């Protein structure tokens, strides 16, 4: 899918991309959300979601990460035209020069997933009506069949529009892409009871690994 814009008055980093620790933190942040859903613990705007039979555990993919980094390097303000992968974007702003891009990992994922809290999540089937509620970035994070993520980050320096602010851009790309119309975001049932071929149930997380 593709993602919405977020503003945050915090410090970012002078590094061109994520550190190894930042990459692992990004995977962990995605899987924490997915595990909560898979175990039937996730609450979206007051409604507890069913557990998931088929939620894959996400892994870092270097090819996706390189693609995401290449796109992030241009400090884009809109999504890539390439629809062969899903994509979420995050923008962070600071009143002082950026020094650590890794700081924005959790903020990015929290922002994407916050759509479930703002707009609710009333169906596991991805319909036009569900899309129109504004939760498309969150559903990409939660899409059960998406098993790979790769992200890039760019310190964009002083922002030409927001005078006096410094900007960082984060791009995450996903395979398989989520948000297919009339497909289930995940299948409801006993946690990881129907893991896809080649995976097995990780009982502690409820994810198919």
C-alpha positions in Angstrom: 0.0 0.0 0.0 1.1 3.5 0.6 1.2 5.8 3.6 0.2 9.0 5.2 2.1 12.0 6.5 3.1 12.6 10.0 4.8 15.5 11.8 6.9 15.1 14.9 8.9 17.8 16.7 11.8 15.6 17.8 15.4 15.1 16.8 16.4 12.8 13.9 19.8 11.6 12.6 22.7 12.8 10.5 23.1 9.3 9.2 22.1 8.5 5.6 20.1 5.4 6.6 19.2 3.1 9.5 21.8 1.4 11.6 21.6 -2.4 11.9 20.0 -1.9 15.3 17.5 0.5 13.6 16.6 -2.2 11.0 15.9 -4.8 13.7 13.9 -2.3 15.7 11.7 -1.7 12.6 11.1 -5.4 12.1 10.3 -5.8 15.9 7.9 -2.8 15.8 6.0 -4.4 13.0 5.9 -7.8 14.5 4.8 -6.5 17.9 1.6 -5.1 16.3 1.1 -8.3 14.3 1.6 -10.5 17.3 -0.9 -8.5 19.3 -3.4 -9.1 16.5 -2.5 -12.7 16.0 -3.0 -13.5 19.7 -6.4 -11.7 19.8 -5.1 -9.0 22.1 -5.4 -6.0 19.7 -8.0 -3.4 20.5 -9.0 -1.0 17.7 -10.9 2.1 18.9 -12.5 0.1 21.7 -13.1 -3.1 19.8 -11.1 -6.2 20.5 -10.0 -8.0 17.3 -10.3 -11.7 16.7 -7.1 -13.7 16.8 -5.4 -14.7 13.5 -4.9 -18.1 12.0 -2.3 -17.0 9.4 -0.3 -14.0 10.4 3.2 -14.2 9.0 6.2 -13.0 11.1 7.9 -10.3 9.1 11.5 -10.5 8.1 13.9 -7.8 6.8 14.6 -7.9 3.1 17.7 -6.3 1.8 16.4 -5.8 -1.7 13.3 -4.0 -0.5 15.5 -2.0 1.8 17.7 -0.9 -1.0 14.7 0.1 -3.1 13.2 2.0 -0.2 16.5 3.7 0.5 16.9 4.7 -3.1 13.4 6.3 -3.0 14.0 7.9 0.4 17.2 9.5 -0.9 15.1 11.9 -3.0 13.2 13.1 0.1 9.8 12.3 -1.6 6.5 13.9 -0.5 4.4 11.3 -2.3 4.4 7.6 -3.0 6.5 5.8 -5.5 4.7 4.9 -8.8 5.9 1.3 -8.5 3.0 -0.8 -7.4 4.9 -4.1 -7.2 5.3 -3.7 -3.4 3.4 -2.1 -0.6 4.7 1.2 0.8 4.4 3.4 3.8 5.9 6.8 4.2 6.7 8.9 7.3 8.0 12.5 7.7 9.5 13.8 10.8 10.4 17.5 11.6 12.8 18.9 14.1 13.6 22.3 15.3 17.3 21.4 15.4 19.6 19.5 13.1 18.9 15.8 12.9 21.4 13.4 14.5 19.8 10.0 14.8 17.4 8.5 12.2 16.8 5.4 14.3 14.8 7.5 16.8 12.0 7.6 14.3 11.5 3.9 13.9 8.8 3.4 16.6 7.2 6.8 15.8 6.8 5.7 12.2 5.1 2.4 13.0 3.0 3.9 15.8 1.8 6.6 13.4 0.8 4.2 10.7 -1.1 1.9 13.1 -2.7 4.8 14.9 -5.2 4.9 12.0 -6.9 1.9 13.7 -7.4 4.0 16.8 -8.6 7.1 15.0 -11.0 5.4 12.5 -11.7 2.0 13.9 -11.4 -1.4 12.1 -14.8 -2.8 11.4 -14.1 -5.5 9.0 -11.3 -8.0 8.1 -12.3 -7.9 4.5 -10.6 -5.1 2.6 -13.3 -3.3 0.8 -13.6 0.1 -0.8 -15.7 1.3 2.2 -12.9 0.1 4.6 -10.3 1.9 2.5 -12.3 5.1 2.5 -12.2 5.1 6.3 -8.5 6.0 6.1 -6.8 3.0 7.6 -4.8 1.9 4.5 -1.4 2.4 6.1 -2.4 0.5 9.2 -3.8 -2.4 7.2 -0.5 -2.7 5.3 1.3 -3.2 8.6 -1.3 -5.8 9.6 -1.7 -7.6 6.3 -1.2 -11.2 7.2 0.4 -12.4 4.0 3.1 -9.7 4.0 6.2 -11.5 5.2 9.0 -9.1 4.1 9.8 -5.5 4.9 12.7 -3.2 4.0 13.0 0.4 4.9 15.2 3.4 4.1 15.7 6.7 5.9 17.1 10.0 4.8 18.1 13.1 6.7 16.8 15.8 4.3 18.3 18.7 6.1 16.7 22.1 6.4 13.2 22.1 5.0 12.5 24.6 2.3 8.7 24.8 3.1 8.7 24.7 6.9 11.3 27.4 7.5 13.4 26.8 10.6 12.7 23.1 10.6 14.8 20.1 9.6 13.2 17.1 7.9 13.7 13.3 7.8 11.9 10.9 5.5 11.3 7.2 6.2 10.1 4.8 3.5 9.1 1.2 4.2 8.3 -1.2 1.3 6.5 -4.6 1.7 6.2 -7.9 -0.1 3.7 -9.3 -0.7 1.8 -6.0 -1.0 -1.3 -5.6 1.1 -4.6 -3.9 0.6 -6.0 -6.0 -2.1 -9.7 -5.3 -2.6 -12.1 -8.0 -1.4 -9.3 -10.0 0.3 -9.1 -10.7 4.0 -6.5 -8.7 5.9 -6.1 -11.9 8.0 -8.3 -14.9 8.7 -10.0 -15.1 12.1 -9.6 -18.2 14.3 -7.2 -19.9 16.7 -3.8 -18.2 16.6 -1.5 -19.5 14.0 -3.7 -22.6 13.4 -3.5 -22.3 9.6 0.1 -21.2 8.9 1.1 -21.0 5.2 3.2 -23.8 3.7 6.8 -23.4 4.8 6.0 -21.8 8.1 5.0 -23.1 11.5 3.4 -21.6 14.6 5.6 -19.6 16.9 3.5 -20.0 20.1 5.0 -17.2 22.0 4.1 -14.6 19.4 1.2 -16.3 17.6 3.0 -15.6 14.3 3.7 -18.0 11.5 7.5 -18.1 11.2 
